[in-house]
Amino acid sequence: MDIAVIGGGHGCYAAAVSLTEQGHSVRLWRRDAAAFGSVRDSKTIKVTDHKGTRDVAIAVVTDDLAAAMKDAELVVLPLPCHTHTSLAPQLAPLWQEGQVGYLPPGTFGGYIYAKAAVEAGNTANIAFGETGTLPYLARKHGEDNVRISVYATRLPTGIYPLKDADRAFSIIKQAYPAAEQITDLLDGALMNAGPIIHPPLIILNAGPLEHFDVWDIHNEGTQPSIRSVTNALDQERIDLREALGYGAPHFPLKNHYDDASEEWMYGNSSHEMLTDSGDWREDIDLHTHRYMREDTALGLAFYVSLGRWIGQAMTISEGLLAIGSAITGDALYDSGRSLESLGLADLSPGEMRQMLAEGIST
């Protein structure tokens, strides 16, 4: 299958090598050609994982977005969510009939891409899927080297519009055998684990993060008291899902830490593999790091907006968002992703369900 991988970050490089090794023809695009470094010339990325270290040849490496998109059956967008609003207008005229975009994860970004295409006058029948986490726990080590510590084993995936779910999911499943079909895009967005695991870790570890040169919030920072907050926060997510009419499975985050429970998205022992890698021992700036600017300001704000929309209490979520705003000095909800910022706050629940099922009316 011809697949476009959009972006140049950790997950993008991991996707390019993994999908190539599965036998797909991959076109890897990033905005800054110079940032490709040797990858641009060699079309090769070195990958290290449980199988060892090897070079993987990528079919196409380009900074030409149209060339990357042309005739791709699947477009994988393993990008930080804050990139969606700038990239969506660029992609809007390039989507072709039958293409499927996959956001792992997306914080409802599939709607942003779909809306941009409609507003650009693109009438192609396109669909988007979102899942709950990046399919890889990965870190780049230099311009042409990526280490993948863990591969996802379960990827609950919602589709937009729901009327095209079977067609779109069949394409995603070819690339990601771990994908599991759920319902619509909001169902998929409410599986996003980033806004649950990362805001407590960065906010409740603010002291050591500022004191030490490097700090592993997934190791030293994941202590019982913080886990308790994470569990309470995740219960708010599950309660919100149920209030919106989404049933099990909910993929509770506590299963990620407990191999005796039902397998989570990364499978058993994944937390230990993550911390053993040492790749997350890093210098985290509380003001700029993606755990604050993406998972808190976008992801957690989105969850809070849904709670406000239906009158569902989100006490822990609201509190963490308020503390994050105090740390950064920014009103994170006001600048974040919400139903208000997406222009959806005035929809009734019934109108929301219809839009998710049928797509944006033109």
C-alpha positions in Angstrom: 0.0 0.0 0.0 1.2 3.5 -0.8 1.4 5.5 2.5 2.3 9.1 3.2 3.9 9.8 6.6 3.6 13.5 7.4 6.1 15.1 9.7 9.7 14.7 11.0 9.4 13.9 14.7 10.0 10.8 16.7 6.7 9.1 15.8 7.0 10.1 12.2 10.4 8.4 11.8 9.2 5.4 13.7 6.1 5.1 11.4 8.3 5.4 8.3 10.6 2.6 9.2 7.9 0.3 10.7 5.5 0.7 7.8 8.3 0.2 5.4 9.4 -3.0 7.1 5.8 -4.3 6.8 6.1 -4.0 3.0 4.4 -0.7 2.4 5.8 2.0 0.1 6.3 5.0 2.3 6.7 8.7 1.4 8.1 10.6 4.3 7.5 14.4 4.3 8.8 17.1 6.5 8.5 20.8 6.1 12.2 21.6 6.5 14.3 19.8 3.9 17.6 20.8 5.6 16.4 19.2 8.9 16.3 15.8 7.1 20.1 15.9 7.0 21.6 12.7 5.7 18.2 11.1 5.4 17.3 13.3 2.5 20.3 12.0 0.5 20.5 8.4 1.7 16.8 7.8 2.0 17.7 5.6 4.9 16.9 5.6 8.6 18.6 3.5 11.2 16.3 1.9 13.7 17.0 0.2 17.0 14.4 -2.0 18.7 14.0 -5.4 20.3 15.3 -7.0 17.0 18.5 -5.0 17.1 19.9 -2.2 14.9 19.5 -2.0 11.2 19.1 0.4 8.3 15.8 0.8 6.6 15.5 2.3 3.1 12.5 4.7 2.7 10.9 4.8 -0.7 10.5 8.6 -0.9 11.9 11.3 1.3 10.6 14.7 0.3 9.7 18.3 1.3 7.1 18.4 -1.4 3.8 17.9 0.3 1.8 17.4 -2.9 4.2 14.7 -4.0 3.9 12.9 -0.7 0.1 13.0 -0.8 -0.4 12.1 -4.5 -2.2 8.7 -4.8 -1.4 7.7 -1.2 -4.2 5.4 0.1 -3.3 6.2 3.8 -1.9 9.4 5.2 -0.4 8.9 8.6 -0.1 12.1 10.8 1.8 11.2 13.9 2.2 14.9 14.8 1.8 17.1 17.9 -1.7 18.3 17.9 -0.7 22.0 17.9 0.5 21.5 14.3 -3.1 20.7 13.0 -4.3 24.2 12.6 -1.4 25.3 10.4 -1.1 22.0 8.4 -4.8 21.5 7.7 -5.0 24.4 5.3 -1.9 23.2 3.5 -3.4 19.7 3.1 -6.9 20.9 2.3 -6.6 21.1 -1.5 -4.4 17.9 -1.7 -6.8 15.3 -0.3 -7.9 12.9 -3.0 -11.0 10.7 -3.4 -11.0 7.8 -1.1 -8.0 8.8 1.0 -7.9 8.0 4.7 -6.0 10.1 7.3 -4.9 8.5 10.5 -4.1 10.6 13.6 -2.4 8.6 16.3 -3.5 10.3 18.5 -5.5 13.4 17.5 -7.5 15.2 20.1 -10.3 15.5 17.5 -7.9 16.8 15.0 -9.5 14.8 12.3 -12.4 17.3 12.4 -9.9 20.1 11.8 -8.5 18.5 8.7 -12.0 17.6 7.4 -13.3 21.1 7.9 -10.3 22.7 6.2 -10.8 20.5 3.2 -14.5 21.4 2.9 -13.7 25.1 3.4 -11.1 24.9 0.6 -13.8 23.5 -1.8 -12.4 20.0 -1.8 -15.3 17.6 -2.5 -13.3 14.4 -2.3 -14.7 11.6 -0.2 -12.1 11.4 2.6 -12.2 9.9 6.0 -10.2 10.2 9.2 -9.3 7.8 12.0 -8.1 8.6 15.5 -6.7 6.4 18.2 -5.6 6.7 21.8 -1.8 6.8 21.6 1.2 6.9 19.3 1.8 3.3 17.9 5.4 3.5 19.1 7.3 4.6 22.2 10.1 6.1 20.2 12.9 8.7 20.4 15.2 10.0 17.7 18.9 9.8 18.4 20.4 12.1 15.8 19.0 13.1 12.4 18.9 9.6 10.9 18.5 7.3 13.9 15.4 6.3 15.9 15.0 3.9 18.8 11.6 2.2 19.3 11.3 0.9 22.8 7.7 -0.4 22.5 5.2 -1.1 19.7 1.5 -0.7 20.5 -0.5 -3.9 20.7 -4.0 -2.4 20.7 -5.1 0.8 19.0 -8.8 1.6 19.6 -9.8 3.6 16.5 -12.8 5.8 15.8 -13.7 7.0 12.3 -15.0 10.2 10.8 -17.5 10.3 9.2 -19.0 7.2 10.8 -20.9 6.3 7.6 -17.5 5.5 6.0 -16.2 3.6 9.0 -15.9 0.1 7.5 -14.0 1.3 4.4 -11.7 3.6 6.3 -10.9 1.1 9.0 -10.1 -1.6 6.5 -7.4 0.6 5.1 -6.0 1.6 8.5 -6.0 -2.1 9.5 -3.7 -3.0 6.6 -1.1 -0.7 8.0 -1.8 -1.1 11.7 -2.9 -4.7 12.5 -3.2 -3.7 16.2 -6.1 -1.3 15.3 -9.4 -2.1 16.9 -12.6 -0.6 15.4 -14.7 1.4 17.9 -17.3 4.0 16.7 -16.9 7.6 15.7 -14.2 10.2 15.8 -15.2 11.5 19.3 -15.0 8.0 20.6 -11.5 7.8 19.3 -10.5 11.2 20.6 -11.7 10.2 24.1 -9.2 7.3 24.1 -6.3 9.8 24.0 -4.1 8.9 26.9 -1.8 11.9 26.6 -4.1 14.3 28.4 -4.4 11.8 31.3 -0.9 10.6 31.9 1.1 13.8 31.1 -0.6 16.7 32.9 -0.3 15.2 36.4 3.3 14.2 35.7 4.5 17.6 34.5 2.5 19.7 37.0 3.0 17.6 40.1 6.7 17.2 39.4 7.2 20.9 38.8 9.7 21.2 41.7 12.1 18.5 40.7 11.8 19.4 37.0 13.0 22.9 37.7 15.6 21.8 40.3 17.4 19.0 38.4 19.2 19.2 35.1 17.3 16.1 33.9 14.4 14.2 35.4 12.5 11.1 34.3 8.9 11.8 35.1 8.0 8.2 34.0 10.4 6.7 36.5 11.2 8.9 39.6 8.2 11.0 38.8 5.6 8.2 38.8 5.1 7.8 42.5 1.9 6.4 44.2 0.5 9.8 45.1 0.8 11.0 41.5 -0.6 7.7 40.2 -3.6 8.3 42.5 -4.3 11.7 40.8 -3.8 10.0 37.4 -6.3 7.3 38.3 -8.9 10.0 39.4 -8.3 12.0 36.3 -8.8 8.9 34.1 -12.0 8.1 35.9 -13.3 11.5 34.9 -12.5 10.6 31.3 -14.3 7.3 31.6 -17.3 9.0 33.3 -17.3 11.6 30.5 -17.3 8.8 27.8 -20.2 7.1 29.4 -22.1 10.4 29.8 -21.7 11.0 26.1 -23.0 7.5 25.3 -19.8 5.6 24.7 -19.5 2.2 26.2 -16.7 -0.2 27.0 -13.9 -0.8 26.3 -12.6 2.3 27.9 -8.9 1.3 28.2 -8.3 2.5 31.7 -4.8 3.9 32.1 -4.2 2.0 35.3 -4.0 -1.2 33.2 -0.8 0.3 31.6 0.9 -0.2 35.0 -0.6 -3.5 35.9 0.2 -6.6 33.9 -2.4 -8.6 35.8 -5.2 -6.5 34.3 -6.5 -6.4 30.8 -3.9 -5.6 28.3 -3.6 -1.9 27.6 -2.6 -0.2 24.3 1.2 -0.9 24.7 0.8 -4.4 26.1 2.4 -5.9 29.2 5.6 -4.7 30.8 5.6 -1.6 28.5 6.0 0.9 31.4 9.2 -1.0 32.5 10.5 -1.1 28.9 9.9 2.7 28.7 11.8 3.5 31.9 14.5 1.0 31.2 15.3 2.7 27.9 16.4 5.9 29.6 15.1 7.9 26.6 12.6 9.9 28.8 15.3 11.2 31.2 15.3 14.7 29.9 15.3 18.4 30.5 11.7 19.5 30.5 10.8 23.2 30.4 7.5 23.6 32.2 6.4 26.5 29.9 7.2 25.0 26.5 7.2 21.2 26.7 4.5 19.4 24.8 3.2 17.8 28.0 2.0 21.3 28.9 1.4 22.9 25.5 -0.2 19.8 23.8 -1.5 17.4 26.4 -2.7 20.1 28.9 -3.5 23.1 26.8 -5.0 21.1 24.0 -5.9 17.7 25.2 -7.1 18.4 28.7 -8.9 21.6 27.6 -10.8 19.5 25.0 -11.9 17.1 27.7 -12.9 20.0 30.0 -14.9 21.6 27.2 -16.9 18.4 26.6 -17.6 18.2 30.3 -18.9 21.8 30.4 -20.9 21.2 27.2 -23.0 18.4 28.8 -22.8 19.6 32.4 -20.5 16.8 33.5 -18.2 17.6 36.5 -14.5 17.5 35.7 -13.0 18.6 39.0 -9.5 17.1 38.6 -9.3 18.2 35.0 -10.4 21.7 35.8 -7.9 21.9 38.7 -4.9 20.7 36.7 -5.8 23.0 33.8 -6.0 25.9 36.3 -2.6 25.1 37.9 -1.0 24.7 34.5 -2.3 28.2 33.6 -0.8 29.5 36.8 2.6 27.9 36.0 2.7 29.2 32.5 1.0 32.5 33.0 -1.3 31.7 30.1 -5.1 31.0 30.2 -4.7 27.6 28.8 -8.4 26.9 28.3 -8.9 30.1 26.4 -6.0 29.4 24.0 -6.5 25.7 23.9 -8.6 23.3 21.9 -12.2 23.3 22.9 -15.6 23.0 21.4 -15.7 26.8 21.4 -12.5 27.1 19.5 -13.7 24.5 17.0 -17.0 26.3 16.5 -19.0 23.3 17.8 -20.2 24.5 21.2 -23.6 25.5 20.0 -24.4 22.1 18.7 -26.9 19.9 20.6 -25.8 16.4 21.4 -28.1 15.1 18.6 -26.6 17.6 16.1 -23.1 16.5 17.2 -24.0 12.8 16.6 -25.4 13.6 13.2 -22.3 15.6 12.2 -20.0 12.7 13.4 -22.0 10.2 11.4 -22.6 12.1 8.2 -19.7 14.6 8.0 -19.8 18.4 7.6 -22.6 19.6 5.6 -21.5 21.8 2.7 
